[in-house]
Amino acid sequence: MSKSLDTEKLEHEVKSMYRDVAESADAEFHFETGRELAERLGYDPDTLSYVPDEAIDSFAGVGYYFEMAELEPREDVLDLGSGSGMDAFYAAMNVTETGSVTGVDMTSEQVKKATDLAAANGFHNVSFRQGYIEDLPFEDESFDAVISNGVINLSAAKDRVFEEAHRVLRSGGRLALSDIISERQLPEGIKNDADLWAACIGGAEQVDSYTSLIETAGFGLAEVRENAEYDFISDQAANACQKYGVKSISVGAQKTG
């Protein structure tokens, strides 16, 4: 991480942006949101029909990874950066009421919205907690799978995120995620721009470094796939993507240590 990045300003920018996503999903962002995006990325429309509409409207994911997650009934799942709950509710349809899904997010508005949606729509096995993905408020070996969508790039301590995911997973547990990476090193001007971090651009790690962080944390990589269906929509973000190879990937891995 660059020493010039103001991490407090970064946290403020990220919370501000995703507070807006929670409260006004139809506002203009650097990225696309909503049902059309989800279906284009690969989410099953039939499964989405059981997910609360308000959670889908605020969906700001960057890929589809559920076939890598291989979620089964009775499993316990943790969603890192759960937002308004779309992926958590979708996961709940996979683990059924015999399993559980827990979401963790640092934005209080997102946690409240997701919690209210779970209660209003009968998702008794889905819960949400406010917290940081670099310092998870859960016991060791609490989950069978950890999932995440377009969030880890927002962290200035990605190594800690993967170490924490490894810690809370049971032996043989799976990590499945979609995230934003870059093919080339980003210049300091982009890496130190908190607004571009919040837009999922500035914090994009080079792909080899990203997968190395996952392996160093104790995971064995199973699959890395590019998500060609995902595009940024603002000119500023699109230009960075074109110039530095910023793009979306999905990754599947398994706890080996």
N, C-alpha and C positions, 0 to 999 in steps of 0.2 A: 504494500500500500504506500502511496506517496505520502511523504511527511507533510506536504503542503495542503493536503485535504483536511478541511475542518470537519471532523466527524460529528461534532454537535450540530453544525449547520446542515450536514448531510441528513442526520436523523430528523431534524426539523422539516427539511424539504420533503423527505420521503413520507413522513407522517401527514404533512399538509396535502400532498398529492393524493395519497390513498384515503385520506379523510374525504376529499372531494369525490373520489371514485365511489365511496360508500354512500355519500349523501346525494350525489347528482351524476348518475352514470351516463347521462346524455351530454355532459359537458365535453369540451374538446381537450384531448390529451395528445401526447406524442404517440400513443399506442391505441389500438382498437380495443373495444370492449363488447360484451354481449353475446347473444345466442348465435348470431350468424358466424361470428369468429369461432365459437366453440365447435359448431358443427363442421366448419371448414377444416379445423385442426384434427378432427376425427372423433369427437364425442358422439355417442350413439343417441339419436333423437328420441328413441323410445325410453331410454334411461333418463334422459334430460327431462322428459315429461313428468317425472316424479320429483324433480329438483325444484325448490321454490323459485318462481319467476324473478323475484327481486335479487336473489343470489346470482342467477344467470345474467341479469342485466348489468351487474357490477363485475362480472368475470373479466379479468385482465391477464389471463394466462398466455403463455407463449408457445405451447405445444401440447401434445397428447402422449401420455406415457403409461396409461393404465394396462395395456397389454404386457408391458414390462414388469409392472407391479405384481401381476398374477394374484390379485386379492381373492381370498376364499372366505366362505362363511366361518364364523367364530374367531376370526383374526382381529387383533387390536392394531389400529393404524394411527399414525401421527402425521398431520399435515403442517409443514413448516411455512409460515406466512400465509395463513388460511384465508385472509381477507374476509369477504362477506359469506364465505362458506361453500361456494359452488363445488369445488373439488372434494370437500369433506362430505357433502351430501351425496355426491356422485359415488364416492368410495363406500358410503353407507349402503348403497344399493348393491354393492358387490359383497360386502361382508355380512349383509342381512342383519336382522335384529339380534342374531346370536353373537355378533361381533360388536366392536366399538370403534368410533373414530373421534379423535381429539385434535382440535385445531389450536395453534398458537400463533398470535399476531401481536405486534407491538402497538398497533393503532387502536385506541379504545373505541372509536366509532365503529370500526369494522367488527370488533369483538362483540359489541352490543348488538349490532345489526344481525350478525350471524346467530347469536344466542337467542334473540327474539324470533328469528325465522325458524330455528330448530324447535322452539316451544310451540309456536303457532302451527307448525306443520307436522307435529307428531314424531319428530326424530328424537326419540328418547335415548338412543344410543350414541348421539352426537353431542359433543360439548366443546366449548371454546374457552381459552384462557389467554389473558394478556401476558406477554413475556417476550424475551429476546431469543432468537434462534441460535445465538452464540452462547447462551447460558440457559439451557432448557430446564424448566421447573418440574422435572420428572425423575423418577428413580431409575437406576441402571436396569437394563434388560426388561423394559416395560412394554415393548411393542414388537409386533411381527414385521411391520413394514413402515418405512418413513417415505412420505411423498412430498413434493414441492413443485410449484409452477411459477417460474418467472420471478423468483424472490431472492435466491442466494446471491445473484449478481449485485443486489442492493447492499450486501454486507461488506464492510471493510475488513472483516476477519473471517474469510471463507474457510480457512483451515480449522478454526474453532467450530464452525457450523458442521463440518463433516466429522470432526472428532466427537461432537455432541450427538450427532445422529448415530454414530457407531456405538457410543456409550449406551444410549437408551434402547438399542435394538437387541433382541434376543439372539442367541447363537443361530447362525444361518439366515438371519433376517435380511430383508431386501430394502434397497434404496432405489427409488424410481423418481425421476424428476425431469422437468423441462426447464431450460434456462437460456440466457443470452451470453454468448461468448464472442471473441474476436479471433480472426485469423492472424492479425498483425498487432504489434504493440501499439497501444493508444498513446498519443502525445500527452504531455503533462497538462496542456490546456483543457483537454477533454476530461482527463482523469481527476482534475481538481475542480471541475464544474459540478457543484452539488445538484443543480437542476438536471443536468444530463445523467448524473447517477440515479436520481429519482425516476428518470425516464427509462432506466434499464440500459443506458448506453455507457456512461462513464465508468461503471464498475465491472464492465465485461472483461473477464480474464481471457488470456490467450488459451485456446482449446487444449493444447498439450499441458499447460500449467494447471488448468482446471481439472483435467482427468488425473493428473499426478497428485493433486491435493486429495482427491477421493481415494486413490490407492494408498497414499501415505497414511491416511486415517485408519486403514485396515480393511478396505473393501477390495474385492476382486471385480473388475469391470466385466460385465456380460455383453453390453451392447451400447454403442454410441451412434445416434442417427440424427441427420439434419432434418429440420422441419421447414421444408421449402414453402409451405403454405402460409408461413408467418411473415408479415411485413410491418415495419413501422410506418406511420402515416404522416408525421410532420416532416417538413422539408429539412429541418435541422437534424433530426434523427436519421432520416433516409440518407442524407449526405454522409454522415458518419459511417453508416452501414456500408455504403458503396465504397468509400475510401479505405476503410480499415477491415472490411470483411466481417462486420458485426452481424451475427445471425443467431437463430434459435437452434438448439439441439435438444434431444431427449437422451437420457442416460439411464441404464439399468445396471445395478451392481448388487453384490451380496456380501454380507459381513463374513470375513474369513478369520479374523483374529478375536 
